[in-house]
Amino acid sequence: MDLMKLFDGYVRNYHTFQLNYAHGYTAAASSERKYFTQLGSMLGYQPLTADDSERSKRPMDLAWWDQYDAERKVWKELVLHLEKEKTSRKSEATLEKLFADTPGCQPQYAIGIFQVRKKERIDELLQAAQRMCKLKDALLIIRLKNVEVYAYLLSESAVIQSKKACIADIAGTLYMYFEDEHSNGKTGELKRFYHDDEAYAAWCRENEAAYVYNYFGGSDGQADMNKIHRANCSRLWRKSDEGKRTTAYEKVCAANLDALKSFVIGERGSSWSYCKKCMQVEKTKATETSTETPAETPEGVDDVENQQSFQVAT
């Protein structure tokens, strides 16, 4: 079984889960469990969820079984063990559960699905998995916030293949996609950076005429903290922010302003603003043509960003 092809299918079918940013972990976990349960059944295996039977000898979120013994009324061959963990501090314990050495009940394949908020946590989990994994085929799927999804195919302690997918909201539904397949499509219009200053700076160097949205979030009253800038706006590049430009809050970028505005309006409604320094023309147009004018930045809040010339570190 090619586990990385299972990841490809997971990415390309993610929109069928009918999830959006408003859904919590429970809804997402239920949809993903249902997907892998149905997939196992379609491949001809017997899927069992929350499998902690005496026969299995190991508790599992989901198991795929094969080779039914009609006389003993048991499934004999454990094909796949899948675990899903949302809490970062419990991830190592979940890895131990996934890679447990259980005599007489070892899976042929293992899949672990994890969720983290910081990119450096991905490296920590990957290194832990490499120490624990004794299987020839194991797949780690690590979701970084609602931004990116990383997949690592392990053969014992070696990572033999990796992939990255992105997440985008399209008309209220979350999609996953591979950038190289959608570089010219609608889903490829947005670039999102979180805990990845290097990639963010590189993108801005190559797209100085593009646009950047500071995704601060917060309440409806914080429109001044949720700004659209030009990528070369000096307020994005103050020295004091070096090393933490995408850690305080996510940057969502696009070459097309309309595409970025559609995303922002979908996320924030009218509770966002244009940068008063670099986006004055667009702000004026919006005031003249829109009945839902974004809230303007109050005087004196400009130091949220910066006041110096644009110079992306090389």
N, C-alpha and C positions, 0 to 999 in steps of 0.2 A: 504494500500500500504506500502510495506517495503522499505523505502528510502535507507537504507544501502545496500540492494540488488541492487538498482539502481546505487549506487556508485561502487559496485563490477563489474557490467556490464560496467560502464564508464572506470574503470581501465583496464579490460580485452580487451576492444575494442579500447583503445586509439590509438594503432598502425594503426588502419584503417583510422585515420585522415590524415595519410601520412605527418606528420610534422617532422621537424628536427630543430636543434639549430639555423639555419639561418632564420627560419620563425619568423616574428614579432608577436606582440599581435593581430593585425587585422586578420591575417590568422588563428591563434589559436582560437580566439573568434568566427570567422565565422564557423569553423569546429565544435566547441562544440555546438554552437547554432543549427546547422543543425542536429547534432546527437540527441539532446534532442527534437527537433521538430519532427524528424522521430520516435523517441521512443514513444512520446505521441500519434502520429497517429496510430502506431502499437498496442498500448494499447487500442485504441478505442476512444480516446479523440480528441477534435478539438484544435490543437495548433495554437496560434496566436502570432506572434513575434511583438515586439515594440507595444504592446497593450496599447493604451491610449484612447480608445473609451469612449464615454460618458457612455455607459452601464457599463464598468468595474469600473469606478470611481477611479481608481488608475493606474498610469502608470507602466508598467511591461516590462522587456526585453523579457520575454516569458511567456505565460499563456497556461494552459491546461483547456479547458472548456468541460462541459458535460450537458446533458438534454436540447436539443434544443426545443424552443417554436416556432413551425411553424407558429402559428397565429400572434405572435408578431415579428417573425423573429429575435429572440435573443437567445443566449445561457444563461441559467439560473444559472448553478452551476460552480463556480470557483474551480477547483480541485487543481491546482498547480500554484504557482507564483515562477518564477526563475529569479534571478538577477546575473549578472556577473560584477565584478569590478576589473580593473587592477591597479588603482592608490591607493596606501596605504592610503594617506591622505583623500581620499573620501570614505573610507570603512565604517566608522561609519554612514555617510549620506546614504549609500546604505543599511546598516542594518535597519535604520529607515524606509526607503522606503519598504523594504522587510517585516518588521513586523508592518507596519502601521495599526492602528485600523480604518478600513473603514466600517462603518455601512452598512449592506446590501450587502457587497462585500468582505467577508473574505475568503481566500483560506483554503482548508482543509490541504494542505501541502505547504511547502516552501523550496526552495533550494537556497543557496547563494554560489557563486564561487568567491574566492578572490585570489589575488596574493601578496605575501609579500617577502621582501628581508632579513628580520631578524627574527630569531626564536622567540624572545621575543614578536614580534608583534602578533604572533598567540595567545598568552595568552591574550593580550589586546582585540583582536577582539572577542575571545570566551567569555570573561567576559562581554563585551558590549552586545553580543547576548543574554546572560543569563538574563541580566537586561531587555531587550526589548521583548523577545519572550513570547507570550501568546498562541502560538499554541501547540497542542498536538504532532505534528510531524513536525520537521524542521531539515534540514541537512545543515551543513556548510562544504564546501570543500575549504581548504586553501592550496595553492601551494607555497612552499618555493623554490624560484628561480627555476632552472631546476634540482632539487635534490630530493625533497620528496613532497608528497601530504598527507595532514591530513584530515580526515573526522570525524565530530562530530555530533551525532544524539541527538537532544534536544527534551525534552518534557517539555514545558514551560521553567522554569529556570534551569531544571536539565539536565545534560549530562548523557544519559543512555547507550551510546555505542560510541566507537571511534575505528578508524582504521588508519593505515599508509601504504601508498604505496610508492614505489621508482620509479625513472625515469632513464632510460638508453638509450643510443644511440646504436642501433644494425644495422650495415650496412647502416647507414645514415637515419634511421627512429627512432623516439622516441617511446619507449615502457614504459608503466607503469606495475608494477608487485608487488605482495605481496611476501616479502622475504621468508616467511615460505613455500610458494608453489614452490619456485625456488631456494632453497638453494644449490642444486646441478646442476642447469642448467646454461646455458650460461649467462642469465641475472643476476644470483646471483653471478657471479665472481667478480663484482665490488662493493665496498662499498664507498659511498660518504658522506662526513661530511662537513657541513657548519653551522656555529654558533652552534656547538654542541661539545665543547671540551671534555666533560665528556665521551660521547660515543666514540669519536675518540681515547682518551687515553685508554679506556677499550679494544677497538679492537686491538690496537697496543700491549698492554700487552699480549693479547692472541695469537698474530700473529707476534712475533718478527722477524721471518724469511721471512715475507711478504714484500710488496713493497708499497711505498707511492709516489703519484705524487702531487707536489705543483702546483695547477692550478691557476697560476697568470694571464694568458691570455695576453693581450696587443698586441703589434705589432710583426711582424715577426722578428724584430731585438732584441727581448727580450727573446731569447732562454735560456739565463743564469738564468732567473727568473722562468722558467718552468722546474723544475727538477724532475727526478725520484730518490728516495732514498730507501734504505732499511728501514724497519719500526723501527729498533733499531739504526738508524744513530744518532750520537750525535748532529748533526747540526739541527735536528728537535726538540730538547728538551732543549733549553737554558732557563734559569730561566726567562729572561726578556720577554719571549713569553707566560708565564703562563696566562691563562684566555683569550687568544686571538689567539691561534694556528689555529683555523678554522674560525676566523672572518676576518683576513686580506685577506685571499683567501681560496678557497675550497681545501680540501684534498680528492683525489680519491685513493682508496686503493684496493689491490688485492693480493691474495696468489700466483697467477700465473703471472709471469712477462710478458709472451707473451700476455695475455689478457689485461694487463694494457698498454703495448706498442701499441696494436691495437687501444685502445681508444685514447691514446695520439696522435698517428699519424693521426687518423681520425679527431681530433680536431685541431692539430697544424701543420700537415705536417712534415717537418724536423726542425721546429723551436722549439726545446726543447733540453734538455741536461741531461746527467747522472751526479749525484753527484760525484765529483772528489775524495771524501774521501771514500765513502762506496761502490761505484759502479764501481771501477776501472777495474775489470775483465770484466764486461759486456760492459763497454765502449771500452775496447780493442777489444773484439769480434766484436762489431758493426763496429769498424774502419776497421777490416780485412775483414768482410763479406758483408757489406752493401754499396750500391752506394749512399744511402741517409743518410749519417752519421749525427746524431744530432750535432748541433753547440756546441762546448765545452765552458765550463765556463771560461771566462777570468780570469787571475790571479788577486787576490785582491777582487773578488766578493764573496768569501766564507762566509763573515759575513752576507750575506742574511739569513743564517741559524744560526749555532752556532759551537762552538769549544769545547764542554765539553762532559763528558761521558753520555751515555744513561741512563736515569732514569725517567720512566713514573711515574707521581704522582699517589699515591694510595689513 
